Amino acid sequence: MGVAFGSLPREPGQIERAVELAEAAVRAVPDDEIARCILSFALESSGRIDEAIAECQHAISLNPSYPTGHGDISMLFALRGQVSEAVREANEAIRLGTHDVIDFWRHHGLVVALFAGGDDQRALEVARKVVRTKPGFVRGALYWAAAASATGNNEEASRAIHHCLSQLPHLNLGNVCPGFVPRYVKDHYHARFLEMLSRAGLPAS
């Protein structure tokens, strides 16, 4: 989680250590849905999307009412381009969840799915909600910038990028994705995300 939120550097050693720790947790409590989701998150960080989806599916089979399992798998489906499945799982996560401290995370999954599906206006509306709820969540603010750019809201897109850079000044097009934000598996989704961030004003390097 430290890597994903920018508090630890994204280095191979950090990612490998995260996977090792998460695998150890699953060995200790193999029927714990939270441990499975944490392992899924670590696998996502290392680019192992298919394995991450399998762990989320296992978590949901252990506890179908666990909202984080549905929220996490929605982002993974979105990264793989399975938009309808991603939107369905995100909405299920929101339905099952309560208005708690990680409500922003479940809505962020919906943003990633909507942006992948080209529903940019709706993605922008939900991204605004994510950022209002969790201003320090830079991953959410990057999608706010991309969606604003895609809908032609250039001033808002620029404002979103400034918001990101005020917290993580080192972010640029070379390290944001893959790096800080997980990469869409298909090249055209990835290229579009970077194009929108570029239009919004994210520096090239």
Number of C-alpha atoms within 10 A of each C-alpha: 12 11 17 19 14 15 10 11 15 16 10 10 9 15 18 15 12 22 20 13 15 21 20 14 17 18 13 11 13 16 15 16 24 21 22 28 28 25 25 31 26 26 23 23 25 19 17 13 24 14 14 25 24 15 23 28 21 20 26 21 14 17 15 14 15 18 22 25 31 29 30 27 29 33 30 29 25 27 23 20 18 16 23 15 16 30 23 15 25 32 19 20 27 21 12 15 18 11 8 7 9 14 19 22 22 26 22 30 29 28 32 27 30 23 25 24 18 15 15 21 16 16 28 24 14 24 29 23 17 24 22 13 15 17 15 14 20 24 19 27 26 26 29 32 33 32 33 29 26 25 16 16 15 17 12 16 28 20 17 28 24 18 19 24 17 12 13 13 10 12 20 19 17 13 14 18 17 15 19 19 17 20 21 25 16 11 10 11 20 17 14 17 23 19 17 22 29 18 18 27 20 26 15 11 9
